[in-house]
């Protein structure tokens, strides 16, 4: 059997050099042709792979778009309809944290007087989301559309401002609670600092720029022992991370006012309570535990001094919020550039009548007709402060703010709502 070499290079005398040369040329052309073919195939495979990846990216983008909880023609129609103004001289307001406690009440009040309202809320699980869903259902029933999304989503914010030229923003979205900051500090930075910056960036870039009213907190007064707390008091000694993020928010909003001409109003809320409130608040958890026969923990300060709070009923807070929106003044920037100075304001919104926590429990006992099982302990070092007391002189003068609901009346309204919402009858739970 001829070898491979014999087949490639015949050994016939006199023909070897010529035939070998021809054979080598033929082999060279074959190799070149083979290499060219392989190169072309490689190019084809590369192009095919690139096309597939591009198509896959398109499909993934499309999937994300169609699976998103916002966007699309119908969604835009709902946003525009909800934002429509139905009174002369009215405003169109984006309310962040709209499914929250204060956000729900403010949204309803704005809509009731004929303003356009669009809500934004991420429905997180800091407390039972079912309560937020119930608030959302109530808002929907009054023609208020709630967008489910996060204030850190810049694409969503840009889209909202593209669809509606909001005249005002009521920024109430935040991670609340003093004690929870010890468990999950990152959530406070994410919501109260990063989220605030994301929102201010969207407002800065909007055309026209909206006026911004936002919720700071009485917690910024921290370890200040001068009472009542006034807006001119020092706020550089926060007692909790929550307070520190709110203080940071005040500095950040001042920066955006100074550089970009955003009209900014910060509101320092003092212990807000009432129907549809937050379950993590003391008055709310006290009510639940008293009705269930469970003991409640009542903290006291140094030297056995009772803690005291400037409890402020939700309706009074709403009056302050609306007054702030009505007197906000316009932002002065355009295209992210300031044309002239814009208003920058901070107000206390409180009741000016601090009440001790034991007195709060006494009032709840009377309304619930159930005796509380009290467990009195010294206040731990968790960031709580021993008392709060608001000086509201500035709010009275500039906003026409005048609280009218005392704690006795406010808790009576809250208890009535609580018993109805959770299905209690004479202290006995019948429906959940």
C-alpha positions in Angstrom: 0.0 0.0 0.0 1.5 3.3 -1.0 2.4 5.6 1.8 1.0 9.0 2.3 4.3 10.4 1.1 4.1 8.3 -2.0 0.7 9.6 -2.8 1.7 13.2 -2.3 5.1 12.9 -4.0 5.4 10.2 -6.8 8.9 8.7 -7.1 8.9 8.2 -10.9 12.4 9.1 -12.1 12.7 12.3 -14.2 9.4 13.6 -13.0 10.1 14.0 -9.3 11.1 17.7 -9.1 8.4 18.9 -11.5 5.6 16.8 -10.0 6.8 17.5 -6.5 6.7 21.2 -7.2 3.3 21.0 -8.7 2.1 19.0 -5.8 3.4 21.5 -3.3 1.7 24.3 -5.2 -1.5 22.4 -5.2 -1.2 21.8 -1.4 -0.4 25.4 -0.8 -3.5 26.5 -2.6 -5.6 24.0 -0.8 -4.3 25.2 2.5 -4.8 28.8 1.6 -8.3 28.1 0.4 -9.0 26.1 3.6 -7.6 28.9 5.8 -9.7 31.5 3.9 -12.8 29.4 4.3 -12.1 29.0 8.0 -11.6 32.7 8.4 -14.9 33.4 6.6 -16.6 30.9 8.8 -15.1 32.5 11.9 -16.3 36.0 10.7 -19.7 34.5 10.1 -19.9 32.9 13.6 -18.7 36.2 15.2 -21.4 38.1 13.4 -24.0 35.5 14.2 -23.0 35.6 17.9 -23.1 39.4 18.0 -26.5 39.4 16.3 -27.8 36.9 18.9 -26.5 38.9 21.8 -27.9 42.1 20.4 -31.3 40.4 19.9 -31.1 38.9 23.4 -30.4 42.3 24.8 -33.4 43.7 22.9 -35.6 40.9 24.2 -34.4 41.4 27.8 -34.9 45.2 27.6 -38.4 44.6 26.1 -39.2 42.1 28.8 -38.1 44.5 31.5 -40.2 47.2 29.9 -43.3 45.2 29.6 -42.9 43.6 33.1 -42.3 47.0 34.8 -45.0 48.4 37.0 -44.9 51.7 35.2 -44.8 53.0 31.7 -47.0 52.6 28.6 -49.9 54.6 27.1 -52.5 53.5 29.7 -50.1 54.3 32.6 -49.4 57.8 31.2 -53.1 58.4 30.8 -53.8 57.5 34.4 -51.0 59.8 35.6 -52.3 62.7 33.5 -55.8 62.2 34.6 -54.9 62.1 38.3 -52.7 65.2 37.9 -55.5 67.3 36.4 -56.4 70.5 38.3 -60.1 71.2 39.0 -60.0 74.6 40.6 -58.9 78.0 39.6 -55.3 78.7 40.7 -54.8 75.1 41.7 -51.6 73.1 41.7 -50.4 69.8 40.3 -48.6 67.9 43.1 -46.4 64.9 43.1 -46.7 63.3 46.6 -44.0 60.8 47.5 -44.8 58.3 50.2 -48.4 58.8 49.2 -49.5 55.5 50.7 -47.9 56.4 54.0 -49.7 57.9 57.0 -49.2 61.6 56.3 -49.0 61.1 52.6 -52.5 59.6 52.5 -54.1 62.4 54.4 -52.3 65.2 52.5 -53.2 63.6 49.1 -56.9 63.4 50.1 -57.0 67.0 51.3 -55.3 68.3 48.1 -57.7 66.3 45.9 -60.7 67.4 47.9 -60.0 71.1 47.2 -59.5 70.5 43.5 -55.7 70.1 43.1 -54.1 67.5 40.8 -52.4 64.7 42.8 -50.1 61.9 41.6 -48.8 59.6 44.3 -45.5 57.6 44.5 -44.8 54.8 47.0 -42.6 51.7 47.1 -44.9 49.8 49.5 -42.0 48.5 51.5 -42.5 46.1 54.4 -41.1 48.3 57.3 -44.6 47.7 58.7 -47.5 45.6 57.4 -47.9 46.5 53.7 -51.6 45.6 53.8 -52.3 48.9 55.6 -50.6 50.8 52.8 -52.6 48.8 50.3 -55.8 49.7 52.1 -54.8 53.4 52.0 -54.0 53.1 48.3 -57.5 51.6 47.7 -59.0 54.5 49.5 -57.0 57.0 47.5 -57.9 55.2 44.2 -61.5 55.6 45.2 -61.0 59.4 45.3 -59.4 59.4 41.8 -55.8 59.6 43.0 -53.4 57.4 41.1 -50.5 55.8 43.0 -47.4 54.9 41.1 -45.6 51.9 42.6 -41.9 52.7 42.5 -38.8 53.9 44.4 -37.6 57.5 44.6 -34.1 56.2 43.8 -35.4 55.2 40.4 -34.2 58.2 38.3 -35.8 56.8 35.1 -39.1 56.7 36.8 -38.8 60.2 38.2 -37.7 61.6 34.9 -40.7 59.9 33.2 -43.1 61.3 35.7 -41.8 64.9 35.2 -41.9 64.3 31.4 -45.6 63.2 31.5 -46.7 66.0 34.0 -45.3 69.5 34.5 -45.8 69.3 38.3 -46.0 72.7 40.0 -45.2 71.3 43.4 -43.6 68.2 45.1 -44.7 67.1 48.5 -41.9 64.8 49.6 -43.0 62.6 52.4 -41.3 59.3 51.4 -38.7 58.3 54.0 -37.5 55.5 56.3 -39.2 56.4 59.6 -38.6 55.3 63.1 -35.8 56.0 65.6 -35.2 52.6 67.0 -35.2 50.6 63.7 -32.1 52.5 62.6 -30.1 50.3 65.0 -31.3 47.2 63.1 -31.1 48.5 59.5 -29.1 51.7 59.2 -28.6 51.2 55.4 -32.3 51.7 54.8 -32.1 55.2 56.3 -29.2 56.2 54.1 -30.9 54.7 51.0 -34.3 56.4 51.5 -33.6 59.6 53.5 -30.3 60.7 51.8 -29.9 58.9 48.5 -33.6 59.0 47.8 -33.8 62.7 48.6 -30.9 63.5 46.3 -32.5 61.5 43.5 -35.7 63.5 43.8 -33.9 66.8 44.0 -32.0 65.9 40.9 -35.2 65.2 39.0 -36.7 68.5 40.3 -33.6 70.4 39.4 -33.7 69.1 35.8 -37.5 69.6 35.4 -38.7 72.4 33.2 -40.4 74.2 34.9 -38.9 73.4 38.2 -41.5 72.6 40.9 -41.5 74.1 44.4 -40.5 71.4 47.0 -42.0 70.9 50.4 -40.6 68.0 52.4 -40.8 66.3 55.7 -37.9 66.8 58.1 -38.4 65.9 61.7 -38.4 67.3 65.3 -35.7 64.6 65.9 -33.1 67.0 64.4 -33.2 68.9 67.7 -31.5 65.9 69.2 -29.8 66.5 72.6 -30.9 70.2 72.6 -32.3 70.9 76.1 -33.7 74.4 75.4 -37.5 74.4 75.3 -39.7 75.0 73.4 -37.7 74.0 70.3 -37.3 76.8 67.8 -36.1 76.7 64.2 -33.1 78.9 65.2 -31.9 76.4 67.8 -28.8 74.3 67.1 -29.4 71.0 65.4 -25.9 69.6 65.3 -26.3 67.0 68.1 -28.5 64.2 66.7 -29.4 61.5 69.1 -30.2 58.8 66.5 -29.2 57.9 62.9 -32.7 58.7 61.8 -32.2 62.3 63.2 -28.8 62.5 61.5 -30.3 61.6 58.1 -33.0 64.2 58.5 -30.4 66.8 59.5 -28.4 65.8 56.5 -31.5 66.3 54.4 -31.8 69.9 55.6 -28.2 70.6 54.5 -28.7 68.8 51.2 -31.9 70.8 50.4 -30.1 74.0 51.3 -27.4 73.2 48.8 -29.9 72.5 46.0 -31.7 75.8 46.8 -28.4 77.7 46.8 -27.0 76.2 43.6 -30.0 75.4 41.4 -32.7 77.8 42.6 -35.2 75.2 43.9 -37.8 76.6 46.2 -37.5 74.5 49.4 -39.6 74.3 52.5 -38.7 71.8 55.3 -41.3 70.8 57.9 -40.2 69.5 61.3 -43.1 67.2 62.3 -43.7 66.6 66.0 -45.0 63.1 66.9 -47.9 62.9 64.4 -50.8 60.6 65.4 -54.4 59.8 64.2 -56.5 57.4 62.0 -54.6 55.4 59.4 -51.4 55.9 61.5 -48.2 53.9 61.6 -48.3 50.7 63.6 -44.8 51.2 64.9 -45.8 54.4 66.8 -46.4 54.0 70.6 -50.0 55.1 70.7 -50.8 52.5 68.0 -49.0 49.6 69.5 -50.3 50.5 73.0 -53.9 50.3 71.6 -53.2 46.9 70.0 -51.6 45.4 73.1 -54.2 46.8 75.5 -57.0 45.3 73.5 -55.2 42.0 73.3 -54.5 41.9 77.0 -50.8 42.2 76.5 -48.5 44.3 78.6 -47.2 47.6 77.3 -43.7 49.0 77.9 -43.7 52.6 79.1 -40.2 54.2 79.2 -39.1 56.8 81.6 -36.1 59.1 81.5 -33.3 59.9 84.0 -34.3 60.3 87.6 -37.6 58.5 86.9 -38.9 61.5 84.9 -41.8 60.7 82.5 -41.1 61.0 78.8 -43.2 63.7 77.2 -44.1 64.3 73.5 -45.7 67.2 71.6 -48.4 64.9 70.1 -49.8 66.5 66.9 -53.0 65.3 65.3 -52.9 64.4 61.7 -55.5 67.0 60.6 -53.3 69.8 62.0 -50.3 68.5 60.2 -52.2 68.5 57.0 -53.1 72.1 57.5 -49.4 72.9 57.8 -48.5 70.9 54.7 -51.1 72.6 52.6 -50.2 76.0 54.0 -46.6 75.3 53.1 -47.5 74.4 49.5 -49.7 77.5 49.1 -47.0 79.9 50.2 -44.0 78.1 48.8 -43.0 80.6 46.2 -41.6 79.6 42.8 -38.3 77.9 42.0 -36.0 80.2 40.0 -33.9 77.7 38.0 -34.1 76.5 34.4 -32.1 73.8 32.8 -30.4 73.1 36.1 -29.1 76.7 36.4 -30.3 79.3 39.0 -31.4 82.6 37.6 -32.0 84.3 41.0 -32.4 83.4 44.7 -35.3 81.1 45.6 -37.2 80.8 49.0 -35.6 78.5 51.6 -37.7 77.9 54.7 -38.0 75.6 57.7 -41.0 75.4 60.0 -42.0 73.5 63.2 -45.4 71.8 63.0 -46.4 70.8 66.4 -49.2 71.1 68.9 -47.2 73.2 71.5 -48.8 71.2 74.4 -46.5 68.3 75.4 -48.2 65.4 77.2 -46.4 62.6 79.2 -46.6 59.1 77.9 -48.3 57.8 81.1 -51.0 60.4 80.5 -51.4 59.2 76.9 -52.0 55.7 78.3 -54.6 57.0 80.7 -56.5 58.5 77.9 -56.3 55.3 75.8 -57.6 53.3 78.8 -60.7 55.6 79.0 -61.5 55.4 75.3 -60.9 51.7 75.1 -62.6 50.9 78.5 -59.8 48.5 79.2 -57.0 48.7 81.8 -53.5 48.6 80.5 -50.9 46.2 81.9 -48.0 48.6 82.3 -44.3 47.6 82.4 -42.4 50.8 83.4 -38.7 50.7 82.6 -35.8 53.1 82.1 -35.3 54.4 78.6 -32.5 52.5 76.8 -29.8 54.2 74.8 -31.7 53.7 71.5 -31.7 57.3 70.2 -35.0 58.4 71.8 -35.1 61.8 73.5 -36.8 62.5 76.8 -39.2 65.3 75.5 -40.2 67.3 72.5 -41.9 70.7 72.5 -42.5 72.9 69.4 -42.3 76.6 69.1 -44.7 77.3 66.2 -44.4 81.1 66.0 -42.9 81.1 62.5 -45.5 78.7 61.2 -48.4 80.8 62.7 -47.0 83.9 61.1 -46.0 82.6 57.6 -48.4 79.7 57.1 -51.4 80.7 59.2 -50.8 77.4 61.0 -53.0 76.9 64.1 -53.4 73.5 65.7 -56.9 72.9 67.1 -57.0 69.2 68.2 -56.0 68.3 71.7 -54.8 64.8 72.6 -58.0 63.7 74.3 -60.0 64.5 71.1 -57.5 63.2 68.7 -57.1 59.8 70.5 -60.9 59.5 70.6 -61.0 59.8 66.8 -58.1 57.3 66.4 -59.7 54.7 68.7 -62.9 54.9 66.8 -61.0 54.3 63.5 -58.9 51.5 65.0 -61.9 49.6 66.3 -63.7 50.0 63.0 -60.7 49.1 60.8 -59.6 46.0 62.8 -63.2 44.9 63.5 -63.4 45.2 67.2 -66.7 45.5 69.1 -66.7 46.5 72.7 -63.1 45.4 73.1 -63.6 42.0 71.5 -62.1 41.3 68.1 -64.6 39.9 65.7 -63.0 40.4 62.3 -59.4 40.9 61.2 
